[in-house]
């Protein structure tokens, strides 16, 4: 496992290189990458991998705000990149109810537990499960999942995601790279 001194976008290029190299070593064909604007996902193009890009849901940054430009979506479609824009696994109806009624949400406990390894780990697990739920990657196969802290990428995992309805069957096979400092 490689570690970066701190979390954040300065690790993006090294994370991409580590993820691509490990995918080739293991014969993994797909990468699922969190990328709201498309900048990080673009770094995986022409690397011999099928790319699935998972963005923030529309409205994450404000009403009607879609962080991925329409031109990027067109470019990705033309290049065979699958783009998923939907509600986040750990942020949905339950979060809204908890916020309104000051209740308890087990999904928040899972998200915070994954954050013990860093925000990028939580994001990488989340986007892999979301991509599986959307049918953009096949069930029962390992993929490379890439996430980050804020912008860019700082974490890459080998993961076999399970559907959200059976989330606890998800298997994190390997941490390829992550920040030493988790940002907490």
C-alpha positions in Angstrom: 0.0 0.0 0.0 1.2 3.5 -0.9 0.5 6.4 1.4 0.4 10.1 0.8 1.5 12.5 3.5 -1.8 14.4 3.4 -5.2 14.1 1.9 -6.4 16.1 -1.1 -6.1 16.8 -4.8 -2.3 17.1 -4.9 -2.3 13.3 -4.8 -4.5 12.9 -7.9 -1.9 12.0 -10.5 -0.1 9.6 -8.2 -3.4 7.9 -7.2 -4.4 7.5 -10.9 -1.0 5.9 -11.7 -1.2 3.6 -8.7 -4.7 2.5 -9.6 -4.0 1.9 -13.2 -0.8 -0.1 -12.4 -2.6 -2.3 -9.9 -5.6 -2.9 -12.2 -3.1 -4.1 -14.9 -1.3 -6.3 -12.4 -4.6 -7.9 -11.3 -6.3 -8.0 -14.7 -9.1 -5.8 -13.5 -11.0 -4.2 -16.4 -13.0 -1.4 -14.7 -12.4 1.7 -12.7 -15.2 3.5 -10.8 -14.1 7.0 -10.1 -15.8 9.8 -8.1 -15.5 12.9 -10.3 -18.0 15.8 -10.1 -16.6 17.9 -12.9 -15.0 15.1 -14.9 -11.4 16.3 -14.4 -10.4 13.3 -12.4 -12.2 10.8 -14.6 -10.6 12.2 -17.6 -7.2 11.1 -16.3 -8.3 7.5 -16.6 -9.1 7.8 -20.3 -6.9 5.9 -22.8 -5.4 3.7 -20.0 -7.0 0.4 -21.2 -9.8 0.5 -18.5 -13.6 0.8 -18.8 -14.3 4.1 -16.9 -17.4 4.7 -14.8 -17.7 8.2 -13.5 -19.9 8.9 -10.4 -20.8 12.6 -9.8 -22.5 14.5 -7.1 -26.3 14.4 -7.4 -27.8 17.5 -9.0 -28.6 19.9 -6.2 -25.6 18.9 -4.0 -24.0 22.3 -4.3 -27.4 24.2 -4.5 -30.8 24.0 -6.2 -30.5 22.9 -9.9 -26.7 22.9 -9.8 -25.1 20.1 -11.9 -21.4 20.2 -11.4 -20.5 18.4 -14.6 -20.7 20.5 -17.7 -22.9 19.3 -20.5 -19.9 19.4 -22.9 -18.0 16.9 -20.6 -21.0 14.6 -20.5 -21.1 14.6 -24.3 -17.4 14.0 -24.6 -17.6 11.1 -22.1 -20.6 9.6 -23.9 -18.6 9.7 -27.2 -15.6 8.0 -25.5 -17.6 5.3 -23.9 -17.4 6.6 -20.3 -20.5 5.8 -18.3 -21.6 8.7 -16.1 -23.8 8.2 -13.0 -25.5 11.2 -11.4 -27.8 10.1 -8.6 -28.4 10.3 -4.8 -25.4 9.2 -2.8 -25.5 5.9 -1.1 -25.0 7.4 2.4 -27.0 10.5 1.8 -30.7 10.2 0.9 -34.1 10.1 2.3 -32.9 8.8 5.6 -30.5 11.7 6.0 -33.3 14.1 5.5 -35.5 12.4 8.1 -32.6 12.3 10.6 -31.9 16.0 10.0 -35.6 16.9 10.5 -36.2 14.7 13.6 -32.7 14.5 15.1 -32.7 10.8 14.8 -30.2 8.0 14.3 -29.2 6.7 10.9 -27.1 3.5 10.6 -25.8 4.6 7.2 -24.2 7.6 8.8 -22.4 5.2 11.2 -21.1 3.2 8.3 -20.0 6.4 6.5 -18.2 7.7 9.6 -16.6 4.3 10.1 -15.2 4.3 6.6 -14.0 7.9 7.1 -11.7 6.5 9.8 -9.6 5.3 6.8 -10.1 8.8 5.2 -12.8 10.5 3.2 -11.5 9.0 0.0 -12.1 5.5 1.3 -15.7 6.3 2.2 -16.2 7.9 -1.3 -14.6 4.9 -3.1 -16.8 2.4 -1.4 -19.9 4.6 -1.9 -19.3 5.1 -5.7 -18.6 1.4 -6.3 -21.9 0.4 -4.7 -23.8 3.1 -6.5 -22.3 2.0 -9.9 -23.3 -1.6 -9.2 -26.9 -0.5 -8.1 -27.2 1.4 -11.4 -26.1 -1.6 -13.5 -23.0 0.1 -14.7 -20.6 -2.6 -13.5 -21.2 -6.3 -13.3 -22.1 -8.0 -10.0 -19.5 -10.3 -8.5 -16.4 -8.7 -10.1 -13.6 -6.8 -8.5 -13.2 -3.2 -9.7 -10.8 -0.4 -8.8 -12.7 2.3 -6.9 -11.2 5.8 -6.6 -12.3 8.6 -4.3 -10.9 11.7 -2.8 -11.1 14.4 -0.1 -12.7 17.4 -1.7 -11.5 17.7 -5.3 -9.2 15.2 -7.1 -8.3 11.7 -5.9 -6.3 10.5 -3.0 -7.6 6.9 -2.4 -7.8 3.8 -4.6 -9.2 0.4 -3.5 -9.7 -3.0 -5.0 -13.3 -3.7 -4.1 -16.0 -6.2 -4.9 -19.1 -4.2 -4.2 -22.5 -5.6 -3.2 -25.8 -4.0 -4.0 -26.9 -1.4 -1.4 -29.6 -3.8 -0.2 -26.9 -6.2 0.9 -24.2 -3.7 1.5 -22.5 -5.7 4.3 -21.5 -8.3 1.6 -19.2 -5.6 0.1 -15.5 -6.7 0.2 -12.6 -4.2 0.3 -9.9 -6.5 -1.1 -7.0 -4.1 -1.0 -6.1 -0.5 -0.2 -3.9 0.5 -3.1 -3.2 4.0 -1.8 -4.6 6.4 0.7 -3.5 9.5 2.7 -1.6 8.9 6.0 -3.4 11.8 7.5 -7.2 11.3 7.1 -8.2 14.9 7.5 -10.3 14.2 10.7 
